[in-house]
């Protein structure tokens, strides 16, 4: 429940454009539930928006490990994001 609440808070902050606040909320949620895939994914997205490419890539890589072989479409999306970030063409919105 705590992780889901922090995820919702982070999403609300990100929707308002407060990605630094969102990162804090996502990180707080991960303190109690480090394997929460959606929290980590949202954290990576906020890192991307903040031009923290290295953190975004590392966080996406953790998401891929946590997902295992599940969610083919999400996996492809994340692999594409990592590839774009590695080439310096990240920037989302």
Secondary structure, 3 states (H helix, E strand, C coil): CHHHHHHHHHHHHHHCCCHHHHHHHHHHHHHHCCCCHHHHHHHHHHHHHCCCHHHHHHHHHHHHHHHCCCCHHHHHHHHHHHHHHHCCCCCCC
